[in-house]
Structures are given as C-alpha cells and as structure tokens.
Amino acid sequence: MSTSKELEELKNKRAELEEESRSLDEKEKTMEERLKILEEKLAIQELEDHNQTMLKTVKELESKMGELEKRLKKPFAEPEPFTPSEEQPRPEKPEVTEETLQEEPIESEADVEVTAIEEPMMPQEVEQSEEDQKKQHEKKKRRLF
C-alpha cells in the first residue's frame, strides 16, 4: 500500500470519527433537554396533586366551620330529662330474701338499656380540635416533601 493511499484512509477514518463525535454531542444535548422537560412536567404534576389535596382540606375545613357557625346560631336547647316510657311499666320488686334469691335469676346486662347522650362541644374543645387538625395537616405536608 502506498503512503498516500494510507494517509487518505486515515483522514477518512478521522473524518468519520469526528462526524460520529458531533452526532453523539447533538444526541447528548437533545437528551439533556428532554430530561429537563420531563423533570419540569413531574414537578408540575406533584404541585397539582399537592394543590388538589390542599383544596380538599380547605373545603373540609370550610364545611366544618359552616356546621359550627350553624350550631352557634341555633338557640341552645336544654336536653330533656329522662322519663321512663309508659309502655314498659316496671313491676315493684318484692322483698328480697334468701329463698327468693335462689329462685329468681339475676338480671343480666342484656336486660339493661343504655342510651348515649351527646353533649355539645365547648368553644375551647372546638379550638383544641381545630389545632389538632392543623398539626396533623402540617405533618402530612412534611411527608410530601
């Protein structure tokens, strides 16, 4: 092989490698740009999700505030004292003796009726409840980031 032919082949090889290098540089730049675009899209999506969560929380709080304001505007009604119903009159209990204790079964818990009475929350309790909700919300925010 002649030196001029060998030199020409080497120059062609160098030109091919330089072209490949430019092509790889271009590909790297476009991929970096696409990566930045994807990162921005992801950041936007996370912010949208966070905003949706915050909107939901705000709506729940507004709803609770509306309920509490309604309760404040209503006149406070005293609970009626418990009066046994006339449908179930209680028979008078006979005198208890040792003989009657052995004959009569003891009243079980199934025969006892218990009614729960819900007391309205005091303003201090309402404030405390709202503070607890705010603390829980702050903890959730920290977990997101």
C-alpha positions as CSV (number, residue, x, y, z in Angstrom):
1,M,0.0,0.0,0.0
2,S,1.3,3.4,-0.8
3,T,1.7,6.1,1.8
4,S,-0.6,8.5,0.1
5,K,-3.4,5.9,0.0
6,E,-2.8,5.0,3.6
7,L,-2.8,8.7,4.6
8,E,-6.1,9.2,2.7
9,E,-7.7,6.2,4.5
10,L,-6.6,7.6,7.9
11,K,-8.0,11.0,7.0
12,N,-11.3,9.4,6.0
13,K,-11.4,7.4,9.3
14,R,-10.7,10.6,11.3
15,A,-13.5,12.4,9.4
16,E,-15.9,9.6,10.2
17,L,-15.0,9.6,13.9
18,E,-15.3,13.4,14.1
19,E,-18.8,13.2,12.5
20,E,-19.8,10.4,14.9
21,S,-18.5,12.6,17.8
22,R,-20.6,15.6,16.6
23,S,-23.6,13.3,16.3
24,L,-23.2,12.0,19.8
25,D,-22.7,15.5,21.1
26,E,-26.0,16.6,19.5
27,K,-27.8,13.5,20.8
28,E,-26.5,14.2,24.3
29,K,-27.8,17.8,24.2
30,T,-31.3,16.8,23.0
31,M,-31.5,14.1,25.7
32,E,-30.5,16.6,28.4
33,E,-33.2,19.0,27.1
34,R,-35.8,16.2,27.1
35,L,-34.6,15.2,30.7
36,K,-35.2,18.8,31.8
37,I,-38.6,18.8,30.2
38,L,-39.6,15.6,32.0
39,E,-38.3,16.9,35.3
40,E,-40.5,20.1,34.9
41,K,-43.5,18.0,34.0
42,L,-43.0,15.9,37.1
43,A,-42.6,18.9,39.3
44,I,-45.8,20.4,37.8
45,Q,-47.7,17.2,38.4
46,E,-46.5,17.0,42.0
47,L,-47.6,20.6,42.6
48,E,-51.0,19.9,41.1
49,D,-51.5,16.9,43.3
50,H,-50.5,18.9,46.3
51,N,-52.8,21.7,45.4
52,Q,-55.7,19.3,45.0
53,T,-55.0,17.8,48.4
54,M,-54.9,21.3,49.9
55,L,-58.2,22.3,48.2
56,K,-59.9,19.2,49.6
57,T,-58.6,20.0,53.1
58,V,-59.7,23.7,52.8
59,K,-63.2,22.6,51.6
60,E,-63.5,20.2,54.6
61,L,-62.5,22.9,57.0
62,E,-64.9,25.3,55.4
63,S,-67.7,22.7,55.7
64,K,-66.9,22.1,59.4
65,M,-66.8,25.9,60.0
66,G,-70.2,26.2,58.4
67,E,-71.6,23.5,60.6
68,L,-70.1,25.1,63.7
69,E,-71.5,28.5,62.8
70,K,-74.9,27.0,62.3
71,R,-74.7,25.4,65.7
72,L,-73.7,28.7,67.2
73,K,-76.7,30.5,65.6
74,K,-79.2,27.9,66.8
75,P,-80.6,28.6,70.2
76,F,-79.2,26.2,72.7
77,A,-81.8,23.7,73.7
78,E,-81.6,22.1,77.1
79,P,-81.7,18.3,77.0
80,E,-85.0,16.9,78.2
81,P,-84.7,14.9,81.4
82,F,-85.1,11.2,81.0
83,T,-88.6,9.9,81.8
84,P,-89.3,6.2,81.6
85,S,-91.9,5.3,78.9
86,E,-95.3,4.3,79.9
87,E,-95.3,1.3,77.6
88,Q,-92.9,-0.6,79.8
89,P,-94.1,-0.2,83.4
90,R,-91.7,-1.7,85.9
91,P,-93.2,-4.0,88.4
92,E,-92.4,-3.4,92.0
93,K,-89.7,-5.6,93.3
94,P,-90.8,-8.0,96.1
95,E,-88.8,-8.1,99.3
96,V,-85.5,-10.0,98.8
97,T,-84.9,-13.0,101.0
98,E,-82.6,-15.9,100.7
99,E,-85.3,-18.1,99.3
100,T,-86.2,-15.6,96.5
101,L,-82.5,-15.1,95.7
102,Q,-82.2,-18.8,95.0
103,E,-85.4,-19.0,92.9
104,E,-85.1,-15.8,90.8
105,P,-82.4,-15.4,88.2
106,I,-80.2,-12.3,88.4
107,E,-81.0,-9.6,85.9
108,S,-78.4,-9.8,83.0
109,E,-76.8,-7.0,81.1
110,A,-78.9,-7.8,78.1
111,D,-82.0,-6.6,80.0
112,V,-80.4,-3.2,80.7
113,E,-80.9,-0.4,78.1
114,V,-78.2,2.2,77.8
115,T,-78.7,5.5,75.9
116,A,-75.7,7.6,75.0
117,I,-76.2,11.4,75.3
118,E,-74.0,13.6,73.1
119,E,-73.0,16.8,74.7
120,P,-72.2,19.8,72.6
121,M,-68.5,20.7,72.4
122,M,-67.4,23.7,74.4
123,P,-65.6,26.5,72.4
124,Q,-62.3,25.6,74.0
125,E,-62.7,22.0,72.8
126,V,-63.6,23.1,69.3
127,E,-60.4,25.3,69.2
128,Q,-58.3,22.4,70.5
129,S,-59.8,20.1,67.9
130,E,-59.0,22.6,65.1
131,E,-55.4,22.9,66.4
132,D,-55.1,19.1,66.3
133,Q,-56.3,19.0,62.7
134,K,-53.8,21.8,61.8
135,K,-50.9,19.8,63.4
136,Q,-51.9,16.6,61.5
137,H,-52.1,18.6,58.3
138,E,-48.6,20.0,58.9
139,K,-47.3,16.5,59.4
140,K,-48.8,15.4,56.1
141,K,-47.2,18.4,54.4
142,R,-43.8,17.4,55.7
143,R,-44.2,13.9,54.4
144,L,-45.0,15.1,50.9
145,F,-41.6,17.0,50.7
